[in-house]
Amino acid sequence: SFGWEVGEGVKHDWGKMVYGVQDHIASLNFGYRSELRSKNVTYFNALATFVDEHTIECCDAKGSKTKHTAAAFVIAVGGRPKYPDLAGDRECCITSDDLFSMTKPPGKTLVIGASYVALECAGFISGLGYEATVMMRSIPLRGFDLESAEKVCEGLQLHGTRVLRRVVPTRFEKKGDGVEVWFRDASSAEAQEQSEEYDTVILAIGRNALSKQLNLDHVGVDVDPSSLKIVGQGRGVGGHEQSSAEHVFALGDVLHGRPELTPVAIQAGILLARRLFGGSTEQMDYNLVPTTVFTPLEYACVGMSE
């Protein structure tokens, strides 16, 4: 169902894979909505913004607006991929979120970034037989063990992925059905530009928390000025998930300084709900959270690096 054909040789159908991925996502969404209904949870498919400390305004896809009040709020809006704010970036590039929505194969692909998302995308594309290049400004997998990160890069190269180190893009231009990418040495803004052409350019340079759209200043919630994530206070019933407003809590990627991992957010949410409504006192333990990087040479770690 994900495009593989095994017989005399191995073939892969990109279109079937995309259909299978989208069908799987749709089934997950349907399952979540069904679970909400079974638990008598009211679901609004709308964008919410704070009007005052205990009121939000919801705007749906048709522009219809409704207001709702609550004693407490849990914010779990996640984030969206960053753009580098370079000429042609939004016109010529896609983000890691868009990869499995492409109706045609990516062809010769450039992945910009050094995060685990960037390296996973490049390794995945190479594994399907397409030419892939990773462009990184400095070190790969910042925050992970350096020696292990270098082994991951070596594994990428052994599996056919090209790695461009210490270079940064400067602009993007449409070139027929492809993209011409201009880049230079990262060590000097005066370095001479070079260019290469690609069929697809994927940006994987990090994510921004979707906090600006919430009007958090209306409710007194502090956000980190750099990440735009909600700052946990580490006190009260909310504990690590407690914002600077006593009745507002945050979970997942929108919570500053916590692992951006779905299982972590799920567990933190369960424990928060038990504290808010079940009388529990158990806090989420964010120490020693294991994580895995799904590159050709897979890498898992827990605890401190060397």
VEXROMAR-29802 format. One record per residue (C-alpha): residue number from 1; residue in three letters; chain; y, z, x. Coordinates in Angstrom, 1 decimal, padded with zeros to 4 digits, always signed. Layout:
residues N
NODE | NUM | ala | A | Y | Z | X
...
//
This chain:
residues 306
NODE | 1 | ser | A | +000.0 | +000.0 | +000.0
NODE | 2 | phe | A | +002.3 | +000.2 | +003.1
NODE | 3 | gly | A | +001.8 | -003.4 | +004.2
NODE | 4 | trp | A | -001.2 | -003.1 | +006.6
NODE | 5 | glu | A | -003.8 | -005.9 | +006.6
NODE | 6 | val | A | -006.9 | -005.2 | +008.7
NODE | 7 | gly | A | -009.4 | -007.9 | +009.3
NODE | 8 | glu | A | -009.6 | -010.4 | +012.1
NODE | 9 | gly | A | -006.6 | -008.9 | +013.9
NODE | 10 | val | A | -004.0 | -006.5 | +012.3
NODE | 11 | lys | A | -001.1 | -007.8 | +010.3
NODE | 12 | his | A | +001.8 | -006.0 | +008.6
NODE | 13 | asp | A | +003.8 | -007.1 | +005.6
NODE | 14 | trp | A | +007.3 | -005.6 | +005.8
NODE | 15 | gly | A | +008.1 | -006.3 | +002.1
NODE | 16 | lys | A | +004.9 | -004.4 | +001.0
NODE | 17 | met | A | +005.8 | -001.5 | +003.2
NODE | 18 | val | A | +009.3 | -001.2 | +001.7
NODE | 19 | tyr | A | +008.0 | -001.5 | -001.8
NODE | 20 | gly | A | +005.4 | +001.2 | -001.1
NODE | 21 | val | A | +008.0 | +003.6 | +000.5
NODE | 22 | gln | A | +010.5 | +003.1 | -002.4
NODE | 23 | asp | A | +007.7 | +003.6 | -004.9
NODE | 24 | his | A | +006.6 | +006.8 | -003.2
NODE | 25 | ile | A | +010.2 | +008.1 | -003.2
NODE | 26 | ala | A | +010.6 | +007.3 | -006.9
NODE | 27 | ser | A | +007.4 | +009.2 | -007.7
NODE | 28 | leu | A | +008.7 | +012.2 | -005.8
NODE | 29 | asn | A | +012.0 | +012.1 | -007.7
NODE | 30 | phe | A | +010.1 | +011.8 | -011.0
NODE | 31 | gly | A | +007.9 | +014.8 | -010.0
NODE | 32 | tyr | A | +010.9 | +016.9 | -009.2
NODE | 33 | arg | A | +012.6 | +016.1 | -012.5
NODE | 34 | ser | A | +009.4 | +016.9 | -014.4
NODE | 35 | glu | A | +009.1 | +020.2 | -012.6
NODE | 36 | leu | A | +012.7 | +021.1 | -013.5
NODE | 37 | arg | A | +012.1 | +020.4 | -017.1
NODE | 38 | ser | A | +008.9 | +022.4 | -017.1
NODE | 39 | lys | A | +010.8 | +025.4 | -015.8
NODE | 40 | asn | A | +013.7 | +024.9 | -018.3
NODE | 41 | val | A | +016.2 | +024.0 | -015.6
NODE | 42 | thr | A | +019.1 | +021.8 | -016.9
NODE | 43 | tyr | A | +019.6 | +018.7 | -014.7
NODE | 44 | phe | A | +022.9 | +016.9 | -014.4
NODE | 45 | asn | A | +022.9 | +013.6 | -012.5
NODE | 46 | ala | A | +026.5 | +013.9 | -011.5
NODE | 47 | leu | A | +028.9 | +014.7 | -008.7
NODE | 48 | ala | A | +030.2 | +018.3 | -008.8
NODE | 49 | thr | A | +033.4 | +019.7 | -007.5
NODE | 50 | phe | A | +034.8 | +023.2 | -007.7
NODE | 51 | val | A | +037.8 | +023.7 | -010.1
NODE | 52 | asp | A | +038.0 | +027.4 | -009.6
NODE | 53 | glu | A | +035.8 | +030.2 | -008.3
NODE | 54 | his | A | +033.3 | +030.1 | -011.1
NODE | 55 | thr | A | +033.8 | +026.6 | -012.6
NODE | 56 | ile | A | +032.6 | +023.1 | -011.5
NODE | 57 | glu | A | +033.5 | +019.7 | -012.9
NODE | 58 | cys | A | +030.7 | +017.2 | -013.0
NODE | 59 | cys | A | +031.4 | +013.4 | -013.0
NODE | 60 | asp | A | +028.5 | +011.1 | -013.8
NODE | 61 | ala | A | +028.1 | +007.4 | -012.9
NODE | 62 | lys | A | +030.0 | +006.3 | -016.0
NODE | 63 | gly | A | +033.0 | +008.5 | -015.2
NODE | 64 | ser | A | +032.2 | +011.0 | -017.9
NODE | 65 | lys | A | +033.3 | +014.5 | -016.9
NODE | 66 | thr | A | +032.1 | +017.9 | -018.0
NODE | 67 | lys | A | +032.9 | +021.4 | -016.9
NODE | 68 | his | A | +030.3 | +024.2 | -016.3
NODE | 69 | thr | A | +030.6 | +027.9 | -015.3
NODE | 70 | ala | A | +028.2 | +030.1 | -013.4
NODE | 71 | ala | A | +028.1 | +033.6 | -011.9
NODE | 72 | ala | A | +026.7 | +032.2 | -008.6
NODE | 73 | phe | A | +026.3 | +028.8 | -006.9
NODE | 74 | val | A | +023.8 | +027.5 | -004.3
NODE | 75 | ile | A | +025.1 | +024.5 | -002.3
NODE | 76 | ala | A | +022.4 | +022.2 | -000.9
NODE | 77 | val | A | +024.1 | +018.8 | -000.7
NODE | 78 | gly | A | +022.8 | +017.8 | +002.7
NODE | 79 | gly | A | +024.6 | +015.2 | +004.7
NODE | 80 | arg | A | +025.1 | +011.5 | +005.3
NODE | 81 | pro | A | +024.9 | +009.5 | +008.6
NODE | 82 | lys | A | +028.0 | +009.2 | +010.7
NODE | 83 | tyr | A | +029.8 | +006.0 | +011.6
NODE | 84 | pro | A | +031.5 | +005.7 | +015.1
NODE | 85 | asp | A | +034.7 | +004.4 | +013.6
NODE | 86 | leu | A | +034.6 | +001.2 | +015.7
NODE | 87 | ala | A | +035.7 | -002.3 | +014.7
NODE | 88 | gly | A | +033.1 | -003.8 | +012.5
NODE | 89 | asp | A | +030.8 | -000.8 | +012.3
NODE | 90 | arg | A | +030.5 | -000.6 | +008.5
NODE | 91 | glu | A | +030.4 | -004.4 | +008.0
NODE | 92 | cys | A | +027.8 | -005.1 | +010.7
NODE | 93 | cys | A | +025.6 | -002.0 | +011.0
NODE | 94 | ile | A | +023.2 | -000.1 | +008.8
NODE | 95 | thr | A | +022.2 | +003.6 | +009.2
NODE | 96 | ser | A | +018.9 | +005.3 | +009.6
NODE | 97 | asp | A | +019.0 | +006.0 | +005.8
NODE | 98 | asp | A | +018.9 | +002.2 | +005.1
NODE | 99 | leu | A | +016.0 | +001.2 | +007.2
NODE | 100 | phe | A | +013.4 | +001.4 | +004.4
NODE | 101 | ser | A | +015.6 | -000.4 | +002.0
NODE | 102 | met | A | +015.8 | -003.6 | +004.0
NODE | 103 | thr | A | +014.3 | -006.5 | +002.1
NODE | 104 | lys | A | +013.5 | -008.5 | +005.2
NODE | 105 | pro | A | +012.1 | -007.4 | +008.6
NODE | 106 | pro | A | +014.6 | -006.1 | +011.1
NODE | 107 | gly | A | +013.8 | -008.6 | +013.8
NODE | 108 | lys | A | +015.5 | -007.9 | +017.2
NODE | 109 | thr | A | +016.9 | -004.4 | +016.6
NODE | 110 | leu | A | +019.4 | -002.2 | +018.4
NODE | 111 | val | A | +019.3 | +001.5 | +017.6
NODE | 112 | ile | A | +022.4 | +003.4 | +018.7
NODE | 113 | gly | A | +021.9 | +007.1 | +019.4
NODE | 114 | ala | A | +019.7 | +009.6 | +021.4
NODE | 115 | ser | A | +018.6 | +012.0 | +018.6
NODE | 116 | tyr | A | +015.0 | +012.3 | +017.4
NODE | 117 | val | A | +015.9 | +010.1 | +014.4
NODE | 118 | ala | A | +017.1 | +007.3 | +016.8
NODE | 119 | leu | A | +014.0 | +007.5 | +019.0
NODE | 120 | glu | A | +011.7 | +007.6 | +016.0
NODE | 121 | cys | A | +013.3 | +004.5 | +014.4
NODE | 122 | ala | A | +013.0 | +002.6 | +017.7
NODE | 123 | gly | A | +009.4 | +003.6 | +018.3
NODE | 124 | phe | A | +008.5 | +002.7 | +014.7
NODE | 125 | ile | A | +010.1 | -000.7 | +014.9
NODE | 126 | ser | A | +008.5 | -001.5 | +018.3
NODE | 127 | gly | A | +005.1 | -000.4 | +016.9
NODE | 128 | leu | A | +005.4 | -003.0 | +014.1
NODE | 129 | gly | A | +005.9 | -005.7 | +016.7
NODE | 130 | tyr | A | +009.6 | -006.2 | +016.6
NODE | 131 | glu | A | +011.9 | -006.1 | +019.7
NODE | 132 | ala | A | +013.7 | -002.8 | +019.8
NODE | 133 | thr | A | +016.4 | -001.4 | +022.1
NODE | 134 | val | A | +017.8 | +002.1 | +022.2
NODE | 135 | met | A | +021.4 | +002.6 | +023.3
NODE | 136 | met | A | +022.3 | +006.1 | +024.3
NODE | 137 | arg | A | +025.5 | +007.6 | +025.7
NODE | 138 | ser | A | +023.9 | +010.4 | +027.8
NODE | 139 | ile | A | +020.7 | +012.4 | +027.6
NODE | 140 | pro | A | +017.9 | +011.9 | +025.0
NODE | 141 | leu | A | +017.0 | +014.6 | +022.6
NODE | 142 | arg | A | +019.8 | +017.0 | +023.4
NODE | 143 | gly | A | +018.8 | +020.6 | +022.7
NODE | 144 | phe | A | +015.1 | +019.9 | +023.5
NODE | 145 | asp | A | +013.4 | +020.5 | +026.8
NODE | 146 | leu | A | +014.9 | +017.9 | +029.3
NODE | 147 | glu | A | +011.6 | +017.2 | +031.1
NODE | 148 | ser | A | +009.7 | +016.7 | +027.8
NODE | 149 | ala | A | +012.6 | +014.5 | +026.5
NODE | 150 | glu | A | +012.3 | +012.2 | +029.5
NODE | 151 | lys | A | +008.5 | +011.9 | +029.0
NODE | 152 | val | A | +009.3 | +010.8 | +025.4
NODE | 153 | cys | A | +011.6 | +008.1 | +026.7
NODE | 154 | glu | A | +008.9 | +007.0 | +029.2
NODE | 155 | gly | A | +006.5 | +006.8 | +026.3
NODE | 156 | leu | A | +008.9 | +004.6 | +024.3
NODE | 157 | gln | A | +009.3 | +002.2 | +027.2
NODE | 158 | leu | A | +005.5 | +002.0 | +027.8
NODE | 159 | his | A | +005.1 | +001.0 | +024.2
NODE | 160 | gly | A | +007.7 | -001.8 | +024.5
NODE | 161 | thr | A | +011.0 | -000.2 | +023.6
NODE | 162 | arg | A | +013.9 | -001.0 | +025.9
NODE | 163 | val | A | +016.2 | +001.9 | +026.7
NODE | 164 | leu | A | +019.9 | +001.4 | +027.7
NODE | 165 | arg | A | +021.2 | +004.6 | +029.3
NODE | 166 | arg | A | +024.8 | +005.8 | +029.7
NODE | 167 | val | A | +026.5 | +003.0 | +027.7
NODE | 168 | val | A | +028.5 | +003.1 | +024.5
NODE | 169 | pro | A | +029.3 | +000.5 | +021.9
NODE | 170 | thr | A | +033.0 | -000.6 | +021.6
NODE | 171 | arg | A | +032.9 | -003.1 | +018.7
NODE | 172 | phe | A | +030.7 | -005.1 | +016.4
NODE | 173 | glu | A | +031.1 | -008.7 | +015.3
NODE | 174 | lys | A | +029.2 | -010.9 | +012.8
NODE | 175 | lys | A | +027.4 | -013.7 | +014.6
NODE | 176 | gly | A | +025.7 | -016.0 | +012.0
NODE | 177 | asp | A | +022.9 | -013.9 | +010.5
NODE | 178 | gly | A | +023.1 | -011.4 | +013.3
NODE | 179 | val | A | +025.5 | -009.1 | +015.1
NODE | 180 | glu | A | +027.2 | -009.3 | +018.5
NODE | 181 | val | A | +027.4 | -005.8 | +020.0
NODE | 182 | trp | A | +030.0 | -005.2 | +022.6
NODE | 183 | phe | A | +029.5 | -002.2 | +024.9
NODE | 184 | arg | A | +030.6 | -000.6 | +028.2
NODE | 185 | asp | A | +029.6 | +002.0 | +030.8
NODE | 186 | ala | A | +030.0 | +005.4 | +029.2
NODE | 187 | ser | A | +031.6 | +006.9 | +032.3
NODE | 188 | ser | A | +034.8 | +004.9 | +032.2
NODE | 189 | ala | A | +037.0 | +003.7 | +029.4
NODE | 190 | glu | A | +038.2 | +001.0 | +031.8
NODE | 191 | ala | A | +034.7 | -000.4 | +032.4
NODE | 192 | gln | A | +034.2 | -004.1 | +031.7
NODE | 193 | glu | A | +032.7 | -004.9 | +028.3
NODE | 194 | gln | A | +029.4 | -006.7 | +027.9
NODE | 195 | ser | A | +027.8 | -008.1 | +024.8
NODE | 196 | glu | A | +024.3 | -008.8 | +023.4
NODE | 197 | glu | A | +023.2 | -010.2 | +020.0
NODE | 198 | tyr | A | +020.8 | -008.5 | +017.6
NODE | 199 | asp | A | +019.4 | -009.2 | +014.1
NODE | 200 | thr | A | +019.9 | -005.6 | +013.1
NODE | 201 | val | A | +021.9 | -002.7 | +014.4
NODE | 202 | ile | A | +021.0 | +000.8 | +013.3
NODE | 203 | leu | A | +023.4 | +003.8 | +013.7
NODE | 204 | ala | A | +021.7 | +007.1 | +014.3
NODE | 205 | ile | A | +024.4 | +009.2 | +015.9
NODE | 206 | gly | A | +024.2 | +012.3 | +013.7
NODE | 207 | arg | A | +025.2 | +013.3 | +010.2
NODE | 208 | asn | A | +028.2 | +014.7 | +008.4
NODE | 209 | ala | A | +027.8 | +017.5 | +005.9
NODE | 210 | leu | A | +029.0 | +016.5 | +002.4
NODE | 211 | ser | A | +031.3 | +019.4 | +002.0
NODE | 212 | lys | A | +034.7 | +017.8 | +001.7
NODE | 213 | gln | A | +034.0 | +016.4 | -001.7
NODE | 214 | leu | A | +033.2 | +019.8 | -003.1
NODE | 215 | asn | A | +036.8 | +021.3 | -003.0
NODE | 216 | leu | A | +035.5 | +024.4 | -001.3
NODE | 217 | asp | A | +039.0 | +025.6 | -000.7
NODE | 218 | his | A | +039.2 | +026.3 | -004.4
NODE | 219 | val | A | +036.5 | +029.0 | -004.0
NODE | 220 | gly | A | +037.3 | +030.4 | -000.6
NODE | 221 | val | A | +034.2 | +029.1 | +001.3
NODE | 222 | asp | A | +034.7 | +028.7 | +005.1
NODE | 223 | val | A | +033.4 | +025.6 | +006.8
NODE | 224 | asp | A | +033.0 | +024.9 | +010.5
NODE | 225 | pro | A | +035.9 | +022.6 | +011.5
NODE | 226 | ser | A | +033.7 | +020.4 | +013.7
NODE | 227 | ser | A | +030.5 | +020.0 | +011.7
NODE | 228 | leu | A | +032.1 | +020.6 | +008.3
NODE | 229 | lys | A | +029.1 | +022.8 | +007.4
NODE | 230 | ile | A | +029.3 | +026.0 | +005.5
NODE | 231 | val | A | +029.3 | +029.0 | +007.8
NODE | 232 | gly | A | +026.7 | +031.6 | +007.0
NODE | 233 | gln | A | +027.9 | +035.2 | +007.1
NODE | 234 | gly | A | +024.6 | +037.0 | +007.8
NODE | 235 | arg | A | +025.3 | +039.8 | +005.4
NODE | 236 | gly | A | +024.8 | +040.9 | +001.7
NODE | 237 | val | A | +022.0 | +039.7 | -000.5
NODE | 238 | gly | A | +022.6 | +036.1 | +000.7
NODE | 239 | gly | A | +022.0 | +037.0 | +004.4
NODE | 240 | his | A | +022.1 | +034.0 | +006.6
NODE | 241 | glu | A | +022.7 | +031.8 | +003.5
NODE | 242 | gln | A | +025.7 | +033.8 | +002.3
NODE | 243 | ser | A | +029.0 | +032.0 | +002.5
NODE | 244 | ser | A | +032.4 | +033.7 | +002.8
NODE | 245 | ala | A | +032.5 | +033.8 | -001.0
NODE | 246 | glu | A | +030.2 | +036.5 | -002.3
NODE | 247 | his | A | +028.8 | +034.4 | -005.1
NODE | 248 | val | A | +028.3 | +031.1 | -003.2
NODE | 249 | phe | A | +025.3 | +030.4 | -001.0
NODE | 250 | ala | A | +024.2 | +027.4 | +001.2
NODE | 251 | leu | A | +020.8 | +025.9 | +002.1
NODE | 252 | gly | A | +019.6 | +023.1 | +004.3
NODE | 253 | asp | A | +021.6 | +020.6 | +006.3
NODE | 254 | val | A | +024.9 | +021.9 | +004.9
NODE | 255 | leu | A | +024.4 | +025.3 | +006.5
NODE | 256 | his | A | +026.0 | +025.6 | +009.9
NODE | 257 | gly | A | +023.9 | +026.3 | +013.0
NODE | 258 | arg | A | +020.5 | +026.2 | +011.2
NODE | 259 | pro | A | +017.6 | +023.7 | +011.8
NODE | 260 | glu | A | +018.0 | +020.5 | +009.9
NODE | 261 | leu | A | +014.4 | +020.5 | +008.7
NODE | 262 | thr | A | +013.2 | +020.1 | +005.1
NODE | 263 | pro | A | +010.4 | +022.8 | +005.2
NODE | 264 | val | A | +012.9 | +025.3 | +006.6
NODE | 265 | ala | A | +015.3 | +024.6 | +003.7
NODE | 266 | ile | A | +012.5 | +025.0 | +001.2
NODE | 267 | gln | A | +011.4 | +028.3 | +002.6
NODE | 268 | ala | A | +014.9 | +029.6 | +002.9
NODE | 269 | gly | A | +015.5 | +028.6 | -000.8
NODE | 270 | ile | A | +012.4 | +030.4 | -002.0
NODE | 271 | leu | A | +013.4 | +033.6 | -000.2
NODE | 272 | leu | A | +017.0 | +033.4 | -001.4
NODE | 273 | ala | A | +015.9 | +033.0 | -005.0
NODE | 274 | arg | A | +013.6 | +036.0 | -004.7
NODE | 275 | arg | A | +016.4 | +038.1 | -003.3
NODE | 276 | leu | A | +018.9 | +037.0 | -006.0
NODE | 277 | phe | A | +016.6 | +037.3 | -009.0
NODE | 278 | gly | A | +013.4 | +039.1 | -007.9
NODE | 279 | gly | A | +014.6 | +042.2 | -006.2
NODE | 280 | ser | A | +013.2 | +041.1 | -002.8
NODE | 281 | thr | A | +014.9 | +042.0 | +000.5
NODE | 282 | glu | A | +013.0 | +039.5 | +002.7
NODE | 283 | gln | A | +015.3 | +037.3 | +004.8
NODE | 284 | met | A | +014.7 | +033.9 | +006.2
NODE | 285 | asp | A | +013.6 | +034.1 | +009.9
NODE | 286 | tyr | A | +015.2 | +031.1 | +011.7
NODE | 287 | asn | A | +013.8 | +032.1 | +015.1
NODE | 288 | leu | A | +010.8 | +030.2 | +016.6
NODE | 289 | val | A | +010.8 | +027.4 | +014.1
NODE | 290 | pro | A | +008.4 | +024.7 | +015.4
NODE | 291 | thr | A | +009.4 | +021.0 | +015.2
NODE | 292 | thr | A | +007.9 | +017.6 | +016.0
NODE | 293 | val | A | +009.3 | +014.3 | +017.2
NODE | 294 | phe | A | +007.3 | +011.4 | +015.9
NODE | 295 | thr | A | +007.9 | +009.0 | +018.7
NODE | 296 | pro | A | +005.0 | +006.9 | +020.2
NODE | 297 | leu | A | +004.4 | +009.8 | +022.6
NODE | 298 | glu | A | +004.6 | +012.6 | +020.0
NODE | 299 | tyr | A | +006.4 | +015.8 | +021.1
NODE | 300 | ala | A | +006.1 | +019.2 | +019.4
NODE | 301 | cys | A | +007.8 | +022.4 | +020.5
NODE | 302 | val | A | +008.6 | +026.0 | +019.5
NODE | 303 | gly | A | +010.6 | +028.7 | +021.2
NODE | 304 | met | A | +012.8 | +028.4 | +024.2
NODE | 305 | ser | A | +012.8 | +025.4 | +026.5
NODE | 306 | glu | A | +012.0 | +025.8 | +030.2
//
